[in-house]
Each structure stands twice: as C-alpha cells, then as structure tokens.
Amino acid sequence: MTLRRRLLVAAAVLAVVAVVAGSAVVVVQRAFLVGRLDAEIAALAQNPRAVLLASQRAEGAVATAALSDVYVGRMTADGRLTTVLAPQDDPDLVPALGPGEQVPTPEGRATEAGTAQRVRVVTVTLPNGRAQAVIAVPTTPADVATRRLAVTLGLTGLVAAVLVGLLLWWVDRLGLRPIAAMTEAAGAITAGDTARRVPPGPPGTEAARLGEALNTMIDTTTATNERMRRFVADASHELRTPLTTVGGYAALHAARPAGPLDTAGRAEVDDAMRRIGDEAGRMRRLVDGLLDLTGLESPDALRREAVDLAAVLRDVASDLRVVAPDRVVTLEAPASLVIDADHDRVTQAVVGLTSNAVRHTPAGTPVALRLHTVPGWVRIEVSDAGPGIPAEHLPHLLERFYRVDRSRSSGSGGSGLGLAVVDAVARAHGGAVSVASTPGVGTTFVLDLPDRPA
C-alpha cells in the first residue's frame, strides 16, 4: 500500500471515529435530558393526589409556578381524559393515550393537540381506584437542546473535515506527490534509464532537497561508473601493450629451431629476454601504481609522524642532481619545517613531481623546488622552464592514465599514474594539488598540505 493510500485510509478512519463519537455524544446528551424529565415526573407521581389538588387550587400560586411546564390530567374509568393543568406556553397540550391505558413508568408518547410533538408521560391510579392521574412533560426543551448540539457538532465536524482536507491536499502536493514522482524515476533508473532524473519538488521543501540530493547522487554515481569504465579501458590498454610484447618474444623464441645457439642467436635471445624484462618492469610499475592508488583510499593509509619537509626536499634535490646531472636544480626552503604527516608518502609525492618535470622537459631544463607557508597550509612548489602545457589539458592532468601527448607510449611517457598518485597522497593528508603552466615559459606544480603541528 502506498503512503498516499495509507494517509487516505487513516483520514477515513478518523472521520468514521469522529462521526461515531459525535453521534454517541448526542445520544448520551439526549438520554441525560430525558432522564431529568423522567425523574421530574416520577417525583410528581409519588403523590398524585397532592399534584391534582395543587393544580386545582386557585390560591396555590407557588405550586402552579412549580408545575408551569407540567401537564396534569385526570382519566376516568370510562377512559375520558380531562385536562387539569396544562403548561403555560402550551395550554392546548393533550398527550395521546388510549382509553384506560396505564403507563406505570415514564414513556415517550405523541400528542393529540398542542404545539409539542412528544411528551414523557406516566399514569398513577388515584386512591379511590376509579380514576388515574396523568402527568406529562413536553420533550421540546430536550429535543431543541439535542438538535442544537447535533447541529453544532455537525458544523464543527464539517469545518474540521475541510481543514483536514486542505491539510491532506497540502501534504500531498508538497510531499507525497513529489515522493511518488521520485519513486517512479528511481524505478526507471533502476530499469536502465540512466538519463532519467528526479523532477524538482516545490522550492524550499524537504521533497525538493531530497530530489536535489538524489539527482546529485545519481550524477555522482554515473560519473563514477564512467570513470571506472574509462579506468578499466585505460588499464586494459596499458597492460595490453607489454603483454603483447612479452607474448610476441615468447612466441618468437618458441618458433626457433632446436639446437645449440651461435653468437648471433644468443645475442638475439639475450635481446628478447631484455625486452621481456623491460615489459615486465612496466607492468610491475603499472600494478604498483594501481596498488598505491587503492591503498591511499583506505582510512588508515597514512602513518603519521613528525616530518621535516625541509630535510625531505633537500634529499630529493640531492637525488635529482645525481639522476639528472645535466640539469640545474635549485632549492628554496627554510632550515626546518616540521608537520604531522606520512614521511614516505610525502617523499613519494615530491619525487613524483620532480620525476614528472624531468620526464616531460628537454635535457638540461632547470628544475626549482620551493618550500614556504601560507595561512593554514605548507606549500611545496616544483617548477620547470620547459615548453609548458596547453590550457585545455590542465584540468585533466591528475586523472589516471591521462597523457598530454596521446601518441606517446607508456614506454616513453610513463604509466600515466604518477600525478594521480601525487593527488591521492595530497587528498589523503587533507591537502590538494594544483598546476599552473604557460606555454613557452614553464610549468609549476603546487602541493598544499595542512599546517598541522607534529
């Protein structure tokens, strides 16, 4: 059962309960008023002779006032009813009784004359035994009070029903209807309609915020799936090349005729084994890079300790001068700058930036390292004076397997995971990586880490 149907059923049940409760109140109230009338005539019936005398005595002004709303009559043995006293506001009142009919307990009766439609009546045999005293009270006050109560409850219920209806319409319009639309859209998306989106709800409502959150989640999931698809395709492409090379050399070796190798054949086999080793190393680097990225996504990926970034940059600059002796490597850093970080991961990130600068710039291009602080952050900059990077490539440099030169193979251009690993290291520390480049001037990569004291 849908939420809207449940709400309607609940409203219907409440309406039925309200009608039953109102009817019960009316019935109980009428029973109470009629009970009072019955108690009044029952008390008078205790002494019918006195009631008759009081009704007949002209000097009984007080008694007559007390009996102003009571009918008193005398019914003879032959069934003839004679009015002794009638209510002041209904002097023609005559209850409808059969000849000689006896009513020992108060009962409701219609009337033969008068304005009152019904009365409560009781008959009492007089002491002489030849006649009965008839005592009756009109039920008009009770009827009027009951009718007024029923009308009041009916109008109150009608107003309440209108208010509840408006409330249900408001809830349906602002809540249930948008949720139903979201449910339908979610079903369509589950069925494979990935272009479907949740329609926007009324502005400023929970349904609108929920719809925006669902659309954002769907967009994020779609983007994630697309990145995963591209990642699998790129990883497969990157691994296919070395695997093809390894398979080709293995097939070439298997196709050689059996027998001892001469000098040329041994040199050919040695070259094949070298190429197989190179391709295996490339695959290992790819796998290591993927494992690094996966490991950095774990909550416990970092082993934090006191790390002197100035010392880290001095070590990286020294190693770079040894690896690339043709380049001028400069370092600008304070004597010491200690933060709380993972020493190995920070070193890995800085080495990744310097290796990227060396790999993608001509031989002899200077490389500069700088370390300084900005409010709340420690900033590491790696700059080169190379040819620069076109602006359209800058937003994609940190993506996995992205290369500026698509024609360049992984053998000459790296695995395409270096900058992605640097970005993952920065995000694991709560930092970020950015890049600025001017074609013909050079490129600067910036690694920002939180200035967290050790």
N, C-alpha and C positions, 0 to 999 in steps of 0.2 A: 504494500500500500504506500502510495506516495505521501510526502509530507503535506501537500496541499489537501489531499483527501482526508488525511488524519485530522487536519485542522477543521475541515468542514464537519466531519463526524463529531468532533469534540464540541463544536459550536451547536450542532443539532441536539446533542445530548444535554448540553447546558440549557438550551431553550425548552426542551421537554421537562427537565427538572424544575425550571422556573415556573412553567405553566402549572405543573402538578403542585408545586409549593404554594403558588398563588391561589389555586382552587382550594387547597387544604385550608389556607388562612381564611378564605371567605366562608367555607363550610363551618369551621370552628367558631368564627365570629358570630355567624347566624345562630349556631347552636347555643352559644353563650347568651345572646339576646333573647332567644325564645325561652331558654331556661329561666331567665329572670321573669319573663311574663308568666310562665307556668308556676314559678314559686309565688308570684303575687296572687294569682287566682287560687292556688292551693291554700294559701294562708286565709283568704277570704272564705273558702269553702269549709274551713274548720268551724265556723259559726254562721251558717246561712241565715238563721232567723234574725240575728243581730244585723246582718247586712241588709235584709229586707226592711227591717224596722228603720234602720238608719236612712235607707233610701226613701222611705215613705214619710219620714218626719220632716215637716217643713222647717222646724226650728233647728234641725241638725245641719247647720251651715258648714261646720268644720268637717263633719263626716262626709257631707256631699262633696266638699272640695277634695277630700282624700279619695273619693270614688269618681272623680271627674272624668277619668279615662276608662271606666269600667262599665260594662253593660250588665244590668241585673234584671232578670225576668222571672216570672212565675208560670210554671206549666201545670195545668190542672190534670186531673185523672183522665179526662177525655182528650188530652193532647193539645189543648188550646194554650198557646203561648201569649202571655200578656207582659208587655214591657213595663217594668217598674222604674228603671233608671237607665238612661242612655248616655253615652259620652257627650260632653258639652259640644265638641267640634263635629259630632256625627249623630245628631238626635234621631235620625231615622234608622239607625242600625238595628238589624234583626238577624241573628245567626240562623243558619239553615239546619234545623233539627227535625227529625221525624216525630210524629205523634207519640208521646210517651217514651221517646228514646232516652236511654240513660247513658251518661258519659262519666264514669266514676273517676277517671284520670284525665288530666288536660290533654286535649287533642286539637288538631287543626281542622277547621270547618270553613266552608264558604259562607257567604252571607246572602240572605234573601232581599235585603234592602240596605240602604246606606251607601256611603262613599267607600268604606273599607271593603276590600276584596275578600280578605280572610281574617279569621279570629281564632284565638285559642279559647276553648270553651270547656267547662266542666259542669255537671249537674249533681245536685245534692238533694236527697229526699228530706222533706221537712218533717218535724217531729209528729205532726198529725197523720203522716203517711198518705195523705190524699193529694199531695201536690209536690212538685220539685222546684227548687231554686236553681235558676240558670245563671251562671256567672261566666262572662266572656270578656276578653280583652282584644282589641284590634292588633293585628301584627304589622300594621302600616309603619310604625317607627322602626321596627326591626327590618322590615323589607327595604325601607328607604336607606337605613344605615348600611345594610348589606349591599344594596345596589351601588351606593356611593363608594363603598370600599372596593367593589369589583371594578367599577369604572376607574378609580384611582390606580389600582394595581394594573389594569389593562393599559392605561395611558403610560404609566411608568415602564411597564414591560415593552411597550411599543417604542418609547424613546430609547430604552436600553438596547432593544434589537437594532434600531437604526444606528446607534453609536457603535455597537459591536460589528454591524455590517460594514460601516465605514472603516473601522479598525482592521477588519479582515481584508477589505479591499486594499488598504494602505500597506498591510503586511505582505499581501500577495503581490502587489505592484512593485514594492521596493525590495522584497526579499525572496519570496517563493518563485515568482516568475523568472527573475534572473538566475536563480539557482537551478531551475528546471532547464533553462537555456544552456547553462554551464554543463549540466549533466548530459544533455543531448550532444553538445560539442565534444565533451570528453569521450563519449561513446564513439563518435565519428572519428576522432583522432586515434582511439584505440583500434578501430577497424582499419586504419591505414590512411586516413585523410590527413596527412601531415600539414597541409596548407590551411586547415580549419583552425580558427581561433575563437576564443570565448567572446561573445558580444559584450560590449561595455555596459555595465549596470548604471543605475541612476547616480549621478555625481554625489560624492560625499557620503555614500552608504557603505556598509560592510560588504555588500554584494559587489560594488564597484571595485573596492580594494581587493577582494578575493579574485575577481575577474582579472585585474591587472597582475596580481601575483601568479595566477595560473598561466596567463599569456607569457609572462616573463619566464616562468619555469619551462613552458613548452619551447620558447625560443632558445633558452639556455640548453635544454636537452637536445633540441635539433642541432644547435651549433656544436655541442659536444659530440653528438653522433657523427656530424660532418667532419669534425677534427679527427675523430677516431678513424673514420673511413679513410681520410687523407693520410693519417699516420700509418695505417696498415698498408695502404697502397705504396707510400713512400718507403717504408721499411722493407716491404717485399721487393721494391725496385732496387734499393740499395744493396740488399743481400743477394739479389739475383745475379748481379754482375760478378762479384767474386766467386759465387758458386759456379757460374758458367765457366769462368776461367779455370777454377780447380778441376771441374769435370772435364773440360777440354784437354788440359795437360794430362790428366789421368788416362783419358781415352787414347791420347797420342802415345803415352808410354805403353799402354796395353797393346797397341797396334804394332809396336816394334817387333821385328823378328827375334826369336830366341837366339841366344848365343852370346859370346863374350863381346864387350864393347871396345871399340877402338877409341883413340883420343878424341875424335870429333863427336862420336856418340856419347862418350862420357861427359863431354862439355855440354852437349845438348840436354842430357839428363840432369846435369847439375843446374843448368839454367831453368829447366822446368821445375825442379824442386825449389829453386829460389823463388820463382814466380808463385808457386803454390804456397810457400811460406808467407810471401808478401800478402797474398789474398786472404790467407787465414788470419794474418795480423789485422787486416782491415775489418774482417768480420768480427774479430775479437774486440776491436775498438768500438764497432757499432753496438755490439752486445753490452760492453761495459758502459757506454753512454746511455743506453736504454735502462740498464740497471740503476745507474746513477739517478736518472730522472724518476724512476719508480721509487727508489729509496728516499729521495728528497720529499716525496709527497706524504711520507709517514710522519705522524705527530712526534715521534721520538727519533727523528732523523739526525738531530744535531747533538753533539757532545760539547756543551758549553764550558768554557773556561776563560781565564784571563789571557787575552791575546793582544800582543803588542803589534799593531798594524804597521808601525814604522819599521820594525825589525822584519816583518813579513815582506814589505816592499823592497827593503834593502837586499834580502836574499833573492827575491825574484829578479831584481835588476842585475845582480851579480851573475845569476844563472843565464840571463838573457845575453849578457855581454860575452859569455863563453860560447853559447849556442850560435849567436849571430855576431861574430867579431867584426863584421864589416859595417855594423850599424852603431850610431852614436846613441847611447841610452842615458838619459838624464833622469834624476830623481829629486823631487822637491818634497820634503817631509820633515816634520819636527823630530826631535831626538827620540821622543817616545809618545805613543798614543795608545793607551790600553782600553779595550772594551771587553764586554762579555760576549763571546762568540765561539764558533767551532773553528779551531785553528786550521785543520786540514781542509775543510770546505772553503774557507776564505782564501786560503792559498790556491786551491783548485780554481776558484773563480778568477783570481788575479792572473794566474798562469794562462787560463783560457782566454782572457782579454789580450794579453801580450802575444800569445801564440797566434791569435786571430790577426793582430796587427802585423806580425812578421809574415804570415802566410799570404796575406792579400795586398801587400805593398811591394814595390820593386826592391831589389837588393840595394843596401846602402841607405834606405829611408830611415831617418831618425825616429826614435820612439821616446816619448816622455811620460813619466809616471809622476803623479802629484797626489799628496795626501793632506787634507785640511778638514776643518769642521765648519758646519753651518748649523744654525739653531736646531737642536734636536737630532742632528744627523752627523755621521762621519762620511766624508766623500772621498772616494778613490777615483782618479781620472787616468785613463790610458789614452794618449793621443799619438797620432802619427801624421806625417806630412805627405801621405800618399795621394793617389788620384781622387779619393773621395768616393761617395756612394750616391747614386741618383736618388732624388727625394722620394720617388714612388716606391722604392724598396725599403725605406727606413721603418715603416710600421710593421714589416714582416720579418725583420732580421732575427727576432727572438723565437720565431716559430721553428718547430722541429723540421729538419731536412730542407729548410729554405736556403736557396743559394741565389745570389745576385746574378751570377752567370749560369743560366740553366744548362748551357752546353758543356760546362766544366764538370768533369767526372769527380767521383769521390776520391780518386787517387791523387788528383792534383788540388782539389778544393776542400779536402777534409770530409768528415762524415755528415756535416750539416747539423750536428747536435751540440757543438761547443758552446755557442751563445745560448742555446736553450738550457744547458746545464748551468751556465752562469746566472741566468734569470731565475732558475729554480733555487739555486743557493741563496740569491738575494731575497726571494719571497719566503723561503724557509726561515730566514733571520728577521723577517718583517720589513725588509727593505725593497729596493727596486733598482732596475737597470734602465738607463736611457741612453740615447745616442744622438749626436749632432754631427752633421757632415756637410761640407761644402765641396762640390766637385772642383778639382784642381788645387785645393788648399789642404785638405786633410780631414780626418775623422777623429772624434773624441767619444769614447765610451765612458759613462759615469756609473759607478756602483755606489749607491747610497745604503748605508747600514745604520740602524738605530744607535744613537749615542748612549748605550746602556753601560753604566759603570760596572766594572768587574767586581 
